[in-house]
């Protein structure tokens, strides 16, 4: 009756002929990656609007849940959970918070003096009090003095009807320090690099348009490793003058 999936899993289910009317499914949660607007629209047309969710293992999974309304919006905290933003970082605490990390037989609580857990996720609240998750703080990088959060580029890319999934990583650049490079997994027929660049530029500043486009590597699971993709990009792309 309830499913929690990453977008790639749902795309593959739909490609295999999945329709919610033939099941007892009542609620569908999406999380773990940028939520494609075409995917939400497809499910809604089939009679089941998915919910978006934000969670982490340290909080026994779900923290916020809501209706997908805009990129990154994940709704309000669930009962028994608290969320706050400190210097752009999402912090959580509540009844479901873990006891800590087991380290050499001892428990390291990993919390501050007030019992808050720092997630290393970047975010903010809307004027209505909904949480917006912008990405991992550790994923951000600087290009020519401009801050780039790769998840923002990925969200724009997966909103393109031709793109099944996307992942953006920085690659060293002799002039700009680092530049974004995008891996693209297509639904079917690919569009041109020029068309993708124009698509990104419609809603994001020019410095966030990737400088190179790479094919999605085969055999990647439902949660790709950003580290592995970064190593692959650096092996394939050389911006050296």
C-alpha positions in Angstrom: 0.0 0.0 0.0 3.0 2.3 0.5 6.2 2.7 -1.5 9.3 4.8 -1.0 11.5 5.1 -4.1 14.2 7.1 -5.7 13.1 8.6 -9.1 15.1 6.1 -11.2 13.3 3.2 -9.6 9.9 4.7 -10.5 10.9 5.5 -14.0 12.0 1.9 -14.5 8.7 0.6 -13.0 6.7 2.8 -15.4 8.8 1.6 -18.4 7.9 -2.0 -17.3 4.2 -1.1 -17.5 3.5 -0.2 -13.9 0.1 1.5 -13.3 -1.1 2.3 -9.7 -4.7 1.4 -10.6 -3.7 -2.3 -10.9 -2.2 -2.3 -7.4 -3.3 -1.5 -3.8 -0.9 1.4 -3.6 -2.2 4.4 -1.7 0.9 6.5 -1.0 4.1 6.9 -3.0 7.2 8.7 -1.6 10.0 10.0 -3.7 13.4 11.1 -2.4 17.1 10.6 -2.5 17.6 12.7 -5.7 16.2 15.6 -7.7 12.5 15.0 -8.3 11.8 15.3 -12.1 8.7 17.4 -12.8 7.8 15.1 -15.8 7.8 12.1 -13.5 5.4 13.8 -11.0 3.2 14.8 -13.9 3.1 11.3 -15.3 2.1 9.8 -11.9 -0.5 12.4 -11.4 -2.0 11.6 -14.8 -2.2 8.0 -13.7 -4.3 9.0 -10.7 -1.7 9.0 -7.9 0.2 12.2 -7.0 3.5 11.3 -5.3 4.8 12.9 -2.1 8.3 14.2 -1.8 10.3 13.4 1.3 13.5 14.3 3.1 15.1 12.0 5.6 18.3 10.5 6.9 19.4 7.4 8.7 20.3 9.3 11.8 16.6 10.3 12.2 15.2 6.8 11.4 14.5 8.0 7.9 11.7 10.4 7.2 11.9 14.0 8.6 9.7 16.0 6.2 7.0 15.1 3.7 4.9 17.2 1.3 3.3 17.6 -2.1 5.8 18.5 -4.8 5.3 22.2 -5.5 8.7 23.5 -6.5 12.3 22.3 -6.9 13.7 21.2 -3.5 10.6 21.8 -1.5 10.0 18.8 0.8 7.2 20.0 3.1 7.0 20.5 6.8 8.6 18.4 9.6 6.5 15.3 10.6 5.3 15.0 14.2 8.1 14.4 16.7 10.7 16.0 14.5 12.3 19.4 14.6 14.2 21.2 11.9 16.2 24.4 12.0 18.7 26.2 9.7 22.0 27.4 11.1 24.3 29.3 8.7 22.6 27.6 5.8 22.9 24.1 7.2 19.9 21.9 8.1 19.9 20.6 11.7 17.4 18.1 13.1 16.4 16.7 16.4 13.4 14.8 17.8 11.9 11.6 19.1 13.4 9.5 16.2 17.0 10.8 16.5 19.6 8.1 16.8 21.7 7.5 20.0 24.9 8.0 18.1 27.7 6.4 16.2 29.4 3.3 17.6 33.1 3.9 17.7 35.5 1.3 19.2 32.7 0.0 21.5 31.6 3.4 22.7 28.7 5.6 21.5 29.6 9.0 20.0 26.3 11.0 20.1 27.4 13.3 17.3 25.1 16.1 18.7 25.7 19.6 20.0 24.9 20.6 23.6 21.2 21.3 22.7 20.7 17.9 21.1 20.7 19.0 17.5 22.3 16.9 14.7 24.1 18.8 11.9 23.2 17.1 8.6 25.7 18.8 6.3 22.7 19.4 4.0 22.1 22.9 2.7 18.6 24.4 2.9 16.2 27.1 3.9 12.5 27.6 4.7 9.8 29.1 2.5 7.6 31.9 3.7 5.0 29.2 4.4 7.4 27.2 6.6 8.2 24.4 4.2 11.8 23.1 4.1 13.8 23.5 0.9 16.7 21.2 0.5 19.4 22.7 -1.8 21.9 19.9 -1.7 24.9 18.7 0.2 27.2 21.4 1.6 30.2 19.2 0.7 29.1 19.0 -3.0 29.3 22.8 -3.5 32.3 24.3 -5.3 33.5 27.7 -6.6 34.0 28.5 -10.2 35.5 31.9 -11.1 34.4 33.3 -7.7 30.8 32.0 -8.1 29.3 29.4 -5.8 27.8 26.4 -7.6 25.6 23.8 -6.0 25.5 20.9 -8.5 22.1 19.7 -7.3 20.5 22.9 -8.6 21.8 22.0 -12.1 20.7 18.4 -11.8 17.2 19.5 -10.8 16.9 21.6 -13.9 18.3 18.8 -16.1 15.9 16.1 -14.9 13.0 18.5 -15.5 13.8 18.1 -19.2 11.4 15.5 -20.7 14.3 13.7 -22.5 16.5 13.3 -19.4 16.0 10.3 -17.1 18.7 11.2 -14.6 21.6 13.6 -14.3 24.6 14.1 -12.1 27.0 17.1 -12.1 30.5 17.1 -10.7 33.4 19.7 -10.8 36.5 19.2 -12.9 39.6 21.4 -12.5 39.9 24.3 -14.9 43.1 26.4 -15.5 41.2 29.7 -15.6 38.1 29.2 -13.5 39.4 26.9 -10.8 36.6 24.3 -11.4 33.8 23.9 -13.9 30.7 21.7 -13.9 30.6 18.6 -16.0 27.3 16.7 -16.4 26.5 13.0 -16.9 23.2 12.4 -18.6 21.0 9.3 -18.7 18.5 9.6 -21.5 15.0 8.2 -21.6 15.2 7.4 -25.3 16.5 9.8 -28.0 19.1 12.3 -26.9 18.9 16.0 -27.6 21.9 18.1 -28.6 24.4 19.6 -26.2 23.3 23.1 -27.4 19.7 22.3 -26.6 20.6 21.1 -23.1 22.8 24.2 -22.5 19.9 26.5 -23.6 17.5 24.5 -21.3 19.8 25.1 -18.3 20.4 28.8 -19.2 16.6 29.5 -19.2 16.4 29.3 -15.4 20.0 29.3 -14.1 22.9 31.8 -14.6 25.3 31.1 -17.4 28.2 30.2 -15.1 26.1 27.1 -14.0 25.8 25.7 -17.6 28.1 22.6 -17.7 31.1 22.9 -19.9 31.0 19.2 -20.9 28.4 16.5 -21.3 29.2 12.9 -20.8 27.2 9.7 -21.3 25.8 7.9 -18.2 28.1 5.0 -17.5 26.6 1.5 -17.6 25.9 -0.6 -14.6 25.2 2.2 -12.2 22.8 1.5 -9.3 19.9 3.5 -8.0 22.1 5.7 -5.9 25.2 6.6 -8.0 28.5 7.5 -6.2 29.3 11.1 -6.7 33.0 10.3 -5.9 33.2 7.7 -8.6 31.5 10.0 -11.2 34.0 12.7 -10.2 36.9 10.4 -10.9 35.4 9.3 -14.2 34.9 12.9 -15.3 38.4 13.9 -14.4 39.7 11.0 -16.5 37.6 11.9 -19.5 37.7 15.7 -19.5 40.8 17.8 -19.5 40.4 21.6 -19.6 44.1 22.2 -19.6 45.2 25.0 -22.0 
